[in-house]
Amino acid sequence: MKRIVGISLGSSSRDHVVTVELKGEQYKIERIGTDGDMDKMVDIIRELDGVVDAFGLGGMDLYIYAVDRRYEFRDARRISRAAEKTPIVDGSGLKNTLERRSIEQLMEDTDLFQEPKKVLLMSAMDRLGMAQAFEKAGCKMTYGDLLYVLNVPVPLHSLTSLAAIARVFAPLVGQLPFTMIYPTGNKQTINKPRYVRYFLENDIIAGDFHFIHRYMPAELPGKIIVTNTVTAADVDFLKERQVKTLITTTPEMQGRSFGTNVMEALLVCMAGGKEELSEAQYHQLLEEMDLKPRIVHLR
């Protein structure tokens, strides 16, 4: 049996373990949260390095993207270097393939984009593939990178403007403590609405679930959420907030959908567990697995 472990900076209350069979091989998939403790992440990775088949780095990214270039997060670099034998991935490979593919599949298989939709994407620097796919679908975009990452009250509406600003801010953001720019540990369980009007003005709210959960208003009647990494409790939370439809880009596995980092680690493991795959290899594996977006009608 192959073993994939997602080590997350997030809350341990979201931990989960499943065993699945894919292409005749069994995989044990675990998620271990460290409640915001980076030193604990390093300790766990060192303990399991060479023991497990692949790591997913959760609750943080290795890179921040300025559309046409990327910058490394200093904190993430320190943590990822703790893995000397076992490959470690952060989900960025799947964000650019699976999430782009998911939006394209929704275009082909549903009437979601039959009429142009207004979309709030919490951070395009975190999900460039999804941003480009939404624009290709004809959506009117609001990018929340300044709003929700830096708490600057300026919405962005094109990837061109995002690229210009990202080239200035991304190198600086990459040097900041990761806890300053992303909800980690217990912050992931606390809802503090911010810039509510942009949630209410748009038809679709998309991106990282922890960003959405952290800043969404008390009610989102009739809205569509496009995300991943949701538990059964998260689904109940969205029902209470009157969300109409939940769409996850990663499949449900025994009660929850895992993050892209864990799913990417699974694909790396399926391909031999040596290193991060090329875009073409991710696409080939996704085609073989025939993954589809999960659509849950909540109301």
PASEBA-1860 file (N, C-alpha, C; in nm, 3 decimals):
! residues 299
1> MKRIVGIS> 0.084/-0.120/0.000/0.000/0.000/0.000/0.088/0.125/0.000 ~ 0.057/0.219/-0.090/0.127/0.346/-0.095/0.067/0.441/0.009 ~ 0.152/0.530/0.062/0.107/0.622/0.167/0.139/0.767/0.127 ~ 0.034/0.849/0.125/0.047/0.991/0.095/0.006/1.070/0.218 ~ 0.090/1.164/0.259/0.061/1.243/0.379/0.063/1.392/0.344 ~ -0.047/1.457/0.373/-0.053/1.602/0.360/-0.022/1.665/0.495 ~ 0.085/1.743/0.501/0.124/1.814/0.623/0.076/1.958/0.608 ~ -0.018/1.998/0.693/-0.082/2.128/0.675/-0.053/2.223/0.790
9> LGSSSRDH> -0.040/2.350/0.754/-0.027/2.455/0.854/-0.163/2.486/0.918 ~ -0.268/2.425/0.865/-0.403/2.452/0.912/-0.440/2.378/1.039 ~ -0.568/2.387/1.072/-0.620/2.331/1.196/-0.621/2.179/1.195 ~ -0.581/2.119/1.307/-0.584/1.974/1.320/-0.727/1.920/1.328 ~ -0.824/2.007/1.351/-0.964/1.964/1.358/-1.014/1.915/1.223 ~ -0.940/1.944/1.116/-0.980/1.904/0.981/-0.906/1.778/0.935 ~ -0.835/1.711/1.024/-0.758/1.592/0.986/-0.852/1.481/0.937 ~ -0.799/1.400/0.846/-0.881/1.296/0.784/-0.789/1.189/0.728
17> VVTVELKG> -0.836/1.065/0.726/-0.761/0.953/0.668/-0.856/0.869/0.585 ~ -0.816/0.837/0.462/-0.896/0.748/0.378/-0.803/0.648/0.310 ~ -0.859/0.538/0.267/-0.789/0.441/0.184/-0.870/0.422/0.056 ~ -0.805/0.440/-0.058/-0.873/0.427/-0.186/-0.794/0.333/-0.275 ~ -0.864/0.276/-0.373/-0.798/0.191/-0.473/-0.810/0.257/-0.608 ~ -0.697/0.279/-0.672/-0.692/0.342/-0.803/-0.600/0.262/-0.895 ~ -0.653/0.222/-1.009/-0.576/0.147/-1.108/-0.509/0.023/-1.046 ~ -0.584/-0.044/-0.958/-0.537/-0.168/-0.900/-0.440/-0.153/-0.784
25> EQYKIERI> -0.413/-0.031/-0.740/-0.320/-0.006/-0.630/-0.394/0.062/-0.516 ~ -0.364/0.024/-0.393/-0.426/0.087/-0.276/-0.338/0.202/-0.227 ~ -0.406/0.312/-0.187/-0.338/0.431/-0.139/-0.401/0.475/-0.007 ~ -0.319/0.493/0.093/-0.364/0.550/0.220/-0.331/0.700/0.216 ~ -0.434/0.782/0.229/-0.418/0.926/0.217/-0.453/0.991/0.351 ~ -0.356/1.064/0.407/-0.374/1.127/0.538/-0.354/1.277/0.528 ~ -0.425/1.348/0.615/-0.406/1.492/0.630/-0.374/1.519/0.776 ~ -0.259/1.583/0.804/-0.216/1.613/0.940/-0.201/1.763/0.955
33> GTDGDMDK> -0.286/1.825/1.035/-0.278/1.968/1.059/-0.191/1.999/1.180 ~ -0.118/2.111/1.174/-0.025/2.147/1.283/-0.068/2.274/1.356 ~ -0.189/2.323/1.330/-0.243/2.438/1.403/-0.151/2.560/1.398 ~ -0.095/2.584/1.280/-0.012/2.702/1.259/0.133/2.690/1.304 ~ 0.175/2.571/1.345/0.310/2.551/1.399/0.404/2.502/1.288 ~ 0.486/2.592/1.235/0.577/2.556/1.126/0.688/2.462/1.172 ~ 0.735/2.482/1.294/0.839/2.392/1.344/0.788/2.249/1.356 ~ 0.662/2.235/1.394/0.602/2.102/1.401/0.591/2.040/1.262
41> MVDIIREL> 0.561/2.121/1.161/0.557/2.071/1.024/0.693/2.014/0.985 ~ 0.799/2.088/1.016/0.934/2.043/0.983/0.966/1.912/1.055 ~ 0.929/1.903/1.182/0.957/1.782/1.261/0.885/1.660/1.202 ~ 0.758/1.677/1.163/0.681/1.564/1.108/0.738/1.521/0.973 ~ 0.773/1.618/0.890/0.830/1.585/0.759/0.961/1.509/0.775 ~ 1.046/1.555/0.865/1.173/1.485/0.888/1.151/1.344/0.941 ~ 1.051/1.329/1.028/1.021/1.197/1.085/0.972/1.099/0.979 ~ 0.892/1.149/0.883/0.831/1.061/0.783/0.907/1.059/0.650
49> DGVVDAFG> 1.010/1.141/0.637/1.087/1.147/0.513/1.150/1.011/0.483 ~ 1.122/0.961/0.364/1.173/0.830/0.326/1.086/0.715/0.373 ~ 0.988/0.744/0.458/0.896/0.642/0.508/0.769/0.640/0.425 ~ 0.718/0.760/0.392/0.597/0.770/0.311/0.637/0.792/0.165 ~ 0.539/0.779/0.076/0.570/0.783/-0.068/0.562/0.923/-0.129 ~ 0.483/1.012/-0.069/0.474/1.149/-0.120/0.414/1.239/-0.013 ~ 0.462/1.363/-0.008/0.407/1.464/0.082/0.328/1.568/0.003 ~ 0.218/1.614/0.064/0.151/1.734/0.017/0.176/1.844/0.119
57> LGGMDLYI> 0.216/1.961/0.073/0.237/2.076/0.161/0.108/2.157/0.164 ~ 0.037/2.153/0.277/-0.093/2.215/0.286/-0.095/2.339/0.373 ~ -0.195/2.425/0.351/-0.209/2.546/0.430/-0.111/2.654/0.393 ~ -0.028/2.629/0.291/0.066/2.729/0.241/0.112/2.688/0.102 ~ 0.163/2.784/0.027/0.212/2.760/-0.107/0.363/2.775/-0.112 ~ 0.425/2.703/-0.203/0.568/2.721/-0.225/0.596/2.850/-0.302 ~ 0.500/2.888/-0.389/0.523/3.003/-0.476/0.402/3.096/-0.479 ~ 0.428/3.221/-0.512/0.324/3.316/-0.546/0.348/3.355/-0.692
65> YAVDRRYE> 0.240/3.362/-0.770/0.253/3.381/-0.915/0.214/3.523/-0.956 ~ 0.301/3.585/-1.036/0.273/3.716/-1.093/0.240/3.700/-1.241 ~ 0.147/3.610/-1.269/0.096/3.576/-1.403/0.203/3.511/-1.490 ~ 0.311/3.584/-1.522/0.411/3.529/-1.612/0.542/3.492/-1.542 ~ 0.544/3.499/-1.411/0.663/3.459/-1.335/0.620/3.419/-1.194 ~ 0.709/3.352/-1.122/0.673/3.308/-0.988/0.784/3.344/-0.889 ~ 0.742/3.361/-0.763/0.833/3.396/-0.655/0.812/3.300/-0.540 ~ 0.922/3.259/-0.478/0.915/3.159/-0.373/0.881/3.223/-0.238
73> FRDARRIS> 0.798/3.154/-0.159/0.773/3.195/-0.022/0.889/3.148/0.066 ~ 0.946/3.239/0.142/1.060/3.205/0.226/1.025/3.097/0.329 ~ 0.910/3.112/0.395/0.870/3.014/0.496/0.850/2.876/0.436 ~ 0.787/2.871/0.319/0.760/2.743/0.254/0.888/2.674/0.210 ~ 0.985/2.754/0.167/1.113/2.695/0.126/1.178/2.622/0.243 ~ 1.178/2.685/0.359/1.239/2.622/0.478/1.172/2.490/0.512 ~ 1.039/2.487/0.502/0.965/2.366/0.537/0.987/2.256/0.433 ~ 0.980/2.292/0.307/0.992/2.190/0.202/1.130/2.126/0.200
81> RAAEKTPI> 1.232/2.199/0.241/1.368/2.144/0.241/1.388/2.036/0.347 ~ 1.291/2.023/0.439/1.299/1.916/0.539/1.281/1.779/0.475 ~ 1.220/1.775/0.356/1.201/1.648/0.284/1.319/1.627/0.191 ~ 1.407/1.535/0.226/1.526/1.508/0.146/1.512/1.384/0.059 ~ 1.420/1.293/0.096/1.405/1.167/0.023/1.269/1.154/-0.045 ~ 1.164/1.199/0.024/1.028/1.186/-0.028/0.989/1.312/-0.103 ~ 0.931/1.299/-0.223/0.889/1.420/-0.297/0.781/1.496/-0.221 ~ 0.786/1.629/-0.229/0.687/1.715/-0.163/0.635/1.816/-0.264
89> VDGSGLKN> 0.503/1.828/-0.273/0.440/1.919/-0.369/0.336/2.003/-0.296 ~ 0.306/2.121/-0.352/0.213/2.213/-0.285/0.078/2.228/-0.355 ~ 0.059/2.154/-0.465/-0.068/2.162/-0.536/-0.069/2.257/-0.653 ~ 0.040/2.332/-0.674/0.041/2.430/-0.783/0.030/2.365/-0.920 ~ 0.086/2.244/-0.933/0.074/2.174/-1.061/-0.069/2.141/-1.096 ~ -0.148/2.105/-0.995/-0.289/2.075/-1.021/-0.373/2.200/-1.034 ~ -0.336/2.306/-0.964/-0.411/2.431/-0.978/-0.407/2.479/-1.123 ~ -0.295/2.451/-1.190/-0.282/2.496/-1.328/-0.337/2.396/-1.429
97> TLERRSIE> -0.369/2.275/-1.384/-0.419/2.173/-1.477/-0.560/2.129/-1.439 ~ -0.575/2.066/-1.321/-0.705/2.017/-1.280/-0.808/2.129/-1.268 ~ -0.770/2.241/-1.206/-0.869/2.348/-1.186/-0.905/2.416/-1.317 ~ -0.808/2.434/-1.405/-0.838/2.487/-1.538/-0.931/2.390/-1.612 ~ -0.897/2.262/-1.604/-0.976/2.158/-1.669/-1.118/2.153/-1.612 ~ -1.132/2.173/-1.480/-1.263/2.168/-1.416/-1.356/2.276/-1.470 ~ -1.304/2.397/-1.485/-1.386/2.506/-1.540/-1.424/2.476/-1.685 ~ -1.330/2.423/-1.761/-1.358/2.388/-1.900/-1.465/2.278/-1.907
105> QLMEDTDL> -1.460/2.181/-1.815/-1.562/2.075/-1.812/-1.699/2.132/-1.775 ~ -1.703/2.227/-1.686/-1.830/2.291/-1.651/-1.886/2.366/-1.771 ~ -1.798/2.425/-1.852/-1.842/2.493/-1.974/-1.906/2.394/-2.071 ~ -1.845/2.274/-2.081/-1.890/2.175/-2.179/-2.012/2.097/-2.132 ~ -2.017/2.064/-2.002/-2.116/1.968/-1.953/-2.236/2.030/-1.882 ~ -2.231/2.159/-1.852/-2.341/2.224/-1.779/-2.379/2.354/-1.849 ~ -2.487/2.413/-1.803/-2.528/2.543/-1.857/-2.486/2.658/-1.766 ~ -2.387/2.632/-1.678/-2.346/2.731/-1.580/-2.304/2.862/-1.645
113> FQEPKKVL> -2.235/2.853/-1.759/-2.185/2.974/-1.825/-2.266/3.009/-1.950 ~ -2.390/2.959/-1.954/-2.476/2.990/-2.068/-2.496/3.141/-2.080 ~ -2.507/3.206/-1.967/-2.508/3.351/-1.963/-2.383/3.397/-1.888 ~ -2.323/3.509/-1.926/-2.200/3.555/-1.860/-2.219/3.570/-1.709 ~ -2.124/3.522/-1.634/-2.130/3.525/-1.489/-2.030/3.627/-1.434 ~ -2.066/3.684/-1.321/-1.974/3.770/-1.246/-1.907/3.683/-1.139 ~ -1.774/3.685/-1.136/-1.699/3.594/-1.050/-1.604/3.672/-0.960 ~ -1.608/3.642/-0.831/-1.507/3.688/-0.737/-1.410/3.572/-0.714
121> LMSAMDRL> -1.286/3.586/-0.760/-1.181/3.488/-0.733/-1.093/3.545/-0.622 ~ -1.087/3.476/-0.509/-1.023/3.531/-0.390/-0.878/3.571/-0.414 ~ -0.805/3.492/-0.492/-0.666/3.526/-0.526/-0.628/3.461/-0.657 ~ -0.604/3.543/-0.759/-0.561/3.490/-0.888/-0.414/3.450/-0.885 ~ -0.335/3.513/-0.798/-0.194/3.475/-0.787/-0.181/3.334/-0.730 ~ -0.284/3.289/-0.660/-0.287/3.153/-0.606/-0.345/3.054/-0.704 ~ -0.431/3.103/-0.796/-0.502/3.012/-0.886/-0.509/3.072/-1.027 ~ -0.393/3.081/-1.090/-0.385/3.143/-1.222/-0.461/3.063/-1.327
129> GMAQAFEK> -0.450/2.929/-1.321/-0.520/2.847/-1.419/-0.670/2.866/-1.413 ~ -0.724/2.872/-1.293/-0.867/2.895/-1.276/-0.906/3.033/-1.327 ~ -0.824/3.134/-1.298/-0.852/3.270/-1.344/-0.859/3.276/-1.496 ~ -0.761/3.216/-1.562/-0.758/3.218/-1.708/-0.877/3.142/-1.767 ~ -0.917/3.032/-1.702/-1.031/2.954/-1.752/-1.161/3.032/-1.736 ~ -1.178/3.103/-1.625/-1.298/3.186/-1.605/-1.304/3.296/-1.711 ~ -1.191/3.359/-1.738/-1.190/3.464/-1.840/-1.224/3.406/-1.977 ~ -1.172/3.286/-2.004/-1.203/3.220/-2.131/-1.352/3.189/-2.142
137> AGCKMTYG> -1.417/3.164/-2.028/-1.561/3.135/-2.027/-1.646/3.262/-2.040 ~ -1.581/3.376/-2.051/-1.653/3.501/-2.071/-1.702/3.567/-1.943 ~ -1.646/3.529/-1.831/-1.690/3.582/-1.703/-1.635/3.723/-1.680 ~ -1.713/3.801/-1.608/-1.668/3.934/-1.563/-1.601/3.914/-1.428 ~ -1.471/3.942/-1.420/-1.392/3.901/-1.305/-1.366/4.012/-1.205 ~ -1.366/3.975/-1.079/-1.312/4.057/-0.971/-1.208/3.971/-0.899 ~ -1.084/4.019/-0.897/-0.976/3.946/-0.831/-0.949/4.009/-0.695 ~ -0.949/3.925/-0.591/-0.940/3.975/-0.454/-0.801/3.974/-0.394
145> DLLYVLNV> -0.697/3.971/-0.477/-0.561/3.961/-0.424/-0.526/4.076/-0.330 ~ -0.558/4.198/-0.369/-0.531/4.312/-0.282/-0.631/4.317/-0.167 ~ -0.758/4.285/-0.198/-0.865/4.293/-0.098/-0.842/4.198/0.019 ~ -0.815/4.071/-0.013/-0.818/3.968/0.090/-0.680/3.917/0.132 ~ -0.580/3.936/0.048/-0.445/3.895/0.087/-0.374/4.007/0.162 ~ -0.384/4.131/0.107/-0.312/4.244/0.166/-0.402/4.343/0.238 ~ -0.534/4.320/0.234/-0.630/4.411/0.300/-0.618/4.553/0.246 ~ -0.600/4.564/0.116/-0.598/4.693/0.046/-0.730/4.704/-0.030
153> PVPLHSLT> -0.809/4.810/-0.009/-0.944/4.815/-0.065/-0.949/4.848/-0.214 ~ -0.880/4.768/-0.294/-0.875/4.790/-0.439/-0.904/4.659/-0.511 ~ -1.022/4.645/-0.572/-1.049/4.525/-0.652/-0.978/4.534/-0.787 ~ -0.939/4.420/-0.841/-0.878/4.414/-0.973/-0.973/4.340/-1.066 ~ -0.972/4.377/-1.194/-1.070/4.320/-1.286/-1.008/4.258/-1.411 ~ -0.876/4.253/-1.418/-0.812/4.187/-1.532/-0.679/4.130/-1.489 ~ -0.636/4.026/-1.560/-0.506/3.966/-1.531/-0.392/4.058/-1.573 ~ -0.420/4.148/-1.667/-0.317/4.245/-1.707/-0.284/4.339/-1.592
161> SLAAIARV> -0.388/4.393/-1.527/-0.364/4.481/-1.412/-0.305/4.403/-1.295 ~ -0.348/4.277/-1.279/-0.292/4.194/-1.173/-0.143/4.173/-1.195 ~ -0.103/4.146/-1.319/0.038/4.119/-1.348/0.124/4.240/-1.315 ~ 0.076/4.358/-1.349/0.154/4.480/-1.324/0.173/4.502/-1.174 ~ 0.068/4.481/-1.097/0.076/4.501/-0.952/0.155/4.388/-0.886 ~ 0.135/4.266/-0.936/0.201/4.150/-0.876/0.352/4.158/-0.889 ~ 0.401/4.214/-0.997/0.546/4.225/-1.014/0.608/4.315/-0.908 ~ 0.528/4.408/-0.856/0.576/4.496/-0.751/0.564/4.430/-0.614
169> FAPLVGQL> 0.445/4.370/-0.588/0.415/4.319/-0.455/0.464/4.177/-0.429 ~ 0.463/4.092/-0.532/0.493/3.950/-0.511/0.630/3.925/-0.446 ~ 0.737/3.992/-0.491/0.866/3.966/-0.426/0.866/4.004/-0.278 ~ 0.790/4.108/-0.243/0.782/4.151/-0.103/0.697/4.054/-0.022 ~ 0.583/4.012/-0.080/0.493/3.920/-0.011/0.562/3.788/0.019 ~ 0.644/3.743/-0.075/0.714/3.617/-0.057/0.809/3.615/0.062 ~ 0.851/3.732/0.107/0.942/3.740/0.221/0.870/3.756/0.354 ~ 0.738/3.781/0.350/0.662/3.800/0.473/0.636/3.667/0.542
177> PFTMIYPT> 0.619/3.668/0.675/0.573/3.546/0.742/0.440/3.503/0.682 ~ 0.428/3.374/0.650/0.309/3.327/0.579/0.182/3.351/0.660 ~ 0.193/3.351/0.791/0.075/3.371/0.877/0.017/3.511/0.863 ~ 0.092/3.605/0.805/0.041/3.741/0.786/-0.053/3.752/0.668 ~ -0.045/3.657/0.575/-0.120/3.673/0.450/-0.224/3.564/0.426 ~ -0.227/3.464/0.514/-0.318/3.352/0.491/-0.368/3.301/0.626 ~ -0.498/3.270/0.637/-0.550/3.217/0.764/-0.494/3.079/0.794 ~ -0.426/3.067/0.906/-0.366/2.940/0.947/-0.416/2.900/1.084
185> GNKQTINK> -0.396/2.773/1.119/-0.435/2.725/1.252/-0.579/2.756/1.286 ~ -0.605/2.808/1.406/-0.741/2.836/1.451/-0.809/2.948/1.373 ~ -0.731/3.031/1.302/-0.791/3.137/1.220/-0.882/3.079/1.112 ~ -0.854/2.954/1.076/-0.935/2.891/0.971/-1.076/2.860/1.018 ~ -1.099/2.864/1.147/-1.232/2.833/1.201/-1.311/2.958/1.235 ~ -1.248/3.076/1.221/-1.311/3.202/1.261/-1.352/3.281/1.138 ~ -1.477/3.322/1.134/-1.531/3.400/1.023/-1.528/3.549/1.058 ~ -1.455/3.629/0.979/-1.447/3.774/1.000/-1.474/3.843/0.867
193> PRYVRYFL> -1.601/3.870/0.835/-1.635/3.927/0.704/-1.552/4.050/0.669 ~ -1.508/4.054/0.544/-1.429/4.167/0.494/-1.471/4.199/0.352 ~ -1.487/4.326/0.321/-1.525/4.371/0.187/-1.642/4.288/0.133 ~ -1.748/4.289/0.210/-1.865/4.204/0.184/-1.930/4.234/0.050 ~ -1.926/4.359/0.007/-1.997/4.396/-0.116/-1.952/4.312/-0.236 ~ -1.825/4.271/-0.238/-1.776/4.195/-0.353/-1.828/4.052/-0.351 ~ -1.856/3.998/-0.234/-1.923/3.868/-0.225/-2.065/3.880/-0.279 ~ -2.133/3.987/-0.243/-2.274/4.002/-0.277/-2.295/4.043/-0.422
201> ENDIIAGD> -2.199/4.113/-0.481/-2.213/4.162/-0.618/-2.190/4.054/-0.723 ~ -2.127/3.944/-0.685/-2.088/3.842/-0.783/-2.175/3.717/-0.772 ~ -2.186/3.645/-0.886/-2.267/3.523/-0.891/-2.190/3.402/-0.836 ~ -2.059/3.400/-0.864/-1.973/3.287/-0.825/-1.862/3.339/-0.735 ~ -1.840/3.268/-0.625/-1.727/3.297/-0.536/-1.632/3.179/-0.550 ~ -1.507/3.204/-0.587/-1.417/3.094/-0.621/-1.282/3.112/-0.553 ~ -1.214/2.997/-0.536/-1.078/2.999/-0.484/-1.062/2.918/-0.357 ~ -0.958/2.948/-0.284/-0.923/2.875/-0.163/-1.037/2.883/-0.061
209> FHFIHRYM> -1.078/2.767/-0.006/-1.193/2.766/0.084/-1.166/2.842/0.213 ~ -1.042/2.838/0.261/-1.013/2.907/0.387/-1.025/3.058/0.372 ~ -0.986/3.111/0.256/-1.009/3.252/0.228/-1.159/3.282/0.225 ~ -1.234/3.197/0.156/-1.378/3.219/0.144/-1.443/3.214/0.281 ~ -1.413/3.110/0.357/-1.473/3.092/0.490/-1.436/3.208/0.582 ~ -1.313/3.253/0.575/-1.265/3.358/0.665/-1.338/3.490/0.644 ~ -1.366/3.526/0.516/-1.410/3.662/0.487/-1.554/3.673/0.435 ~ -1.624/3.562/0.418/-1.759/3.569/0.361/-1.858/3.630/0.460
217> PAELPGKI> -1.967/3.690/0.410/-2.068/3.749/0.497/-2.158/3.643/0.560 ~ -2.248/3.688/0.646/-2.335/3.597/0.721/-2.429/3.521/0.629 ~ -2.464/3.578/0.516/-2.553/3.510/0.422/-2.504/3.531/0.279 ~ -2.514/3.424/0.199/-2.480/3.431/0.057/-2.591/3.364/-0.024 ~ -2.712/3.416/-0.016/-2.824/3.349/-0.083/-2.807/3.343/-0.234 ~ -2.825/3.221/-0.287/-2.824/3.202/-0.432/-2.686/3.197/-0.495 ~ -2.580/3.205/-0.416/-2.445/3.208/-0.473/-2.392/3.068/-0.501 ~ -2.295/3.062/-0.592/-2.225/2.938/-0.627/-2.082/2.948/-0.575
225> IVTNTVTA> -2.037/2.846/-0.503/-1.901/2.842/-0.452/-1.822/2.739/-0.532 ~ -1.709/2.780/-0.588/-1.619/2.689/-0.659/-1.488/2.683/-0.581 ~ -1.457/2.567/-0.525/-1.343/2.557/-0.433/-1.298/2.412/-0.424 ~ -1.226/2.379/-0.315/-1.193/2.240/-0.282/-1.172/2.232/-0.131 ~ -1.116/2.123/-0.084/-1.082/2.108/0.059/-1.200/2.137/0.151 ~ -1.313/2.075/0.127/-1.428/2.096/0.215/-1.462/1.967/0.289 ~ -1.497/1.983/0.416/-1.542/1.872/0.498/-1.694/1.871/0.503 ~ -1.751/1.769/0.567/-1.897/1.764/0.583/-1.945/1.883/0.664
233> ADVDFLKE> -1.866/1.925/0.764/-1.903/2.042/0.844/-1.901/2.169/0.760 ~ -1.808/2.178/0.664/-1.803/2.294/0.576/-1.928/2.301/0.488 ~ -1.973/2.185/0.441/-2.095/2.182/0.360/-2.214/2.231/0.441 ~ -2.224/2.188/0.566/-2.332/2.236/0.654/-2.321/2.386/0.675 ~ -2.200/2.436/0.691/-2.177/2.580/0.709/-2.229/2.658/0.589 ~ -2.199/2.608/0.469/-2.245/2.677/0.348/-2.397/2.672/0.334 ~ -2.457/2.561/0.375/-2.603/2.552/0.375/-2.664/2.658/0.466 ~ -2.606/2.673/0.584/-2.655/2.773/0.679/-2.644/2.913/0.623
241> RQVKTLIT> -2.542/2.938/0.540/-2.523/3.069/0.480/-2.605/3.086/0.352 ~ -2.691/2.989/0.322/-2.785/2.994/0.210/-2.718/2.988/0.072 ~ -2.598/2.930/0.067/-2.533/2.908/-0.062/-2.617/2.813/-0.145 ~ -2.629/2.842/-0.272/-2.713/2.761/-0.361/-2.643/2.633/-0.406 ~ -2.518/2.646/-0.452/-2.447/2.531/-0.512/-2.300/2.533/-0.472 ~ -2.250/2.414/-0.439/-2.108/2.396/-0.411/-2.047/2.312/-0.522 ~ -1.938/2.361/-0.579/-1.863/2.286/-0.681/-1.720/2.272/-0.632 ~ -1.674/2.146/-0.620/-1.535/2.124/-0.581/-1.457/2.069/-0.700
249> TTPEMQGR> -1.335/2.118/-0.716/-1.253/2.074/-0.829/-1.180/1.944/-0.799 ~ -1.174/1.906/-0.670/-1.118/1.776/-0.633/-1.231/1.685/-0.589 ~ -1.219/1.554/-0.611/-1.332/1.463/-0.585/-1.353/1.440/-0.436 ~ -1.473/1.396/-0.401/-1.504/1.359/-0.263/-1.444/1.222/-0.234 ~ -1.379/1.209/-0.118/-1.323/1.082/-0.075/-1.369/1.055/0.067 ~ -1.470/0.970/0.079/-1.521/0.926/0.209/-1.551/1.043/0.302 ~ -1.631/1.137/0.251/-1.683/1.242/0.336/-1.621/1.379/0.323 ~ -1.515/1.393/0.242/-1.456/1.525/0.225/-1.377/1.527/0.095
257> SFGTNVME> -1.349/1.648/0.047/-1.258/1.663/-0.066/-1.126/1.717/-0.014 ~ -1.017/1.657/-0.056/-0.885/1.699/-0.012/-0.838/1.818/-0.094 ~ -0.732/1.883/-0.044/-0.674/1.995/-0.116/-0.596/1.950/-0.237 ~ -0.564/2.049/-0.324/-0.488/2.016/-0.444/-0.350/1.962/-0.409 ~ -0.294/2.002/-0.294/-0.161/1.953/-0.259/-0.163/1.802/-0.236 ~ -0.266/1.752/-0.169/-0.277/1.608/-0.143/-0.306/1.533/-0.273 ~ -0.394/1.588/-0.356/-0.426/1.522/-0.482/-0.304/1.521/-0.575 ~ -0.227/1.627/-0.573/-0.106/1.630/-0.655/-0.005/1.527/-0.604
265> ALLVCMAG> 0.007/1.514/-0.471/0.096/1.413/-0.415/0.051/1.273/-0.455 ~ -0.081/1.252/-0.461/-0.134/1.124/-0.506/-0.093/1.094/-0.650 ~ -0.103/1.193/-0.738/-0.065/1.173/-0.878/0.085/1.147/-0.892 ~ 0.165/1.220/-0.814/0.310/1.197/-0.816/0.340/1.053/-0.773 ~ 0.270/1.007/-0.673/0.287/0.871/-0.623/0.247/0.770/-0.730 ~ 0.135/0.795/-0.797/0.088/0.705/-0.903/0.187/0.696/-1.019 ~ 0.262/0.805/-1.039/0.357/0.809/-1.151/0.494/0.755/-1.113 ~ 0.509/0.706/-0.990/0.636/0.649/-0.950/0.699/0.713/-0.828
273> GKEELSEA> 0.643/0.830/-0.787/0.686/0.892/-0.662/0.828/0.943/-0.661 ~ 0.873/1.002/-0.773/1.010/1.050/-0.779/1.019/1.202/-0.764 ~ 0.934/1.274/-0.836/0.945/1.419/-0.838/0.816/1.479/-0.892 ~ 0.807/1.613/-0.884/0.693/1.684/-0.941/0.685/1.655/-1.090 ~ 0.563/1.639/-1.141/0.543/1.601/-1.279/0.536/1.722/-1.371 ~ 0.549/1.696/-1.500/0.531/1.802/-1.598/0.381/1.825/-1.620 ~ 0.349/1.937/-1.680/0.208/1.968/-1.708/0.145/1.859/-1.794 ~ 0.220/1.810/-1.893/0.168/1.706/-1.982/0.140/1.577/-1.904
281> QYHQLLEE> 0.226/1.543/-1.808/0.205/1.422/-1.728/0.081/1.436/-1.638 ~ 0.062/1.555/-1.580/-0.059/1.577/-1.500/-0.183/1.560/-1.586 ~ -0.181/1.619/-1.704/-0.297/1.609/-1.793/-0.325/1.463/-1.831 ~ -0.220/1.387/-1.857/-0.238/1.247/-1.895/-0.303/1.167/-1.781 ~ -0.253/1.186/-1.659/-0.309/1.114/-1.544/-0.452/1.156/-1.516 ~ -0.480/1.284/-1.529/-0.617/1.333/-1.506/-0.712/1.275/-1.610 ~ -0.663/1.261/-1.733/-0.744/1.202/-1.839/-0.772/1.055/-1.808 ~ -0.671/0.983/-1.760/-0.688/0.841/-1.727/-0.785/0.822/-1.610
289> MDLKPRIV> -0.779/0.912/-1.512/-0.866/0.901/-1.395/-1.006/0.954/-1.421 ~ -1.020/1.033/-1.527/-1.150/1.087/-1.567/-1.218/1.160/-1.450 ~ -1.141/1.248/-1.385/-1.196/1.324/-1.274/-1.291/1.432/-1.324 ~ -1.403/1.447/-1.256/-1.503/1.547/-1.290/-1.527/1.638/-1.169 ~ -1.564/1.763/-1.192/-1.600/1.848/-1.079/-1.717/1.788/-1.002 ~ -1.713/1.798/-0.873/-1.822/1.753/-0.786/-1.920/1.869/-0.769 ~ -2.045/1.845/-0.801/-2.149/1.948/-0.793/-2.252/1.907/-0.688 ~ -2.270/1.991/-0.586/-2.365/1.964/-0.480/-2.465/2.079/-0.472
297> HLR> -2.591/2.049/-0.498/-2.696/2.152/-0.490/-2.744/2.158/-0.345 ~ -2.717/2.270/-0.281/-2.745/2.284/-0.138/-2.886/2.336/-0.109 ~ -2.946/2.400/-0.208/-3.080/2.456/-0.189/-3.163/2.430/-0.314
END
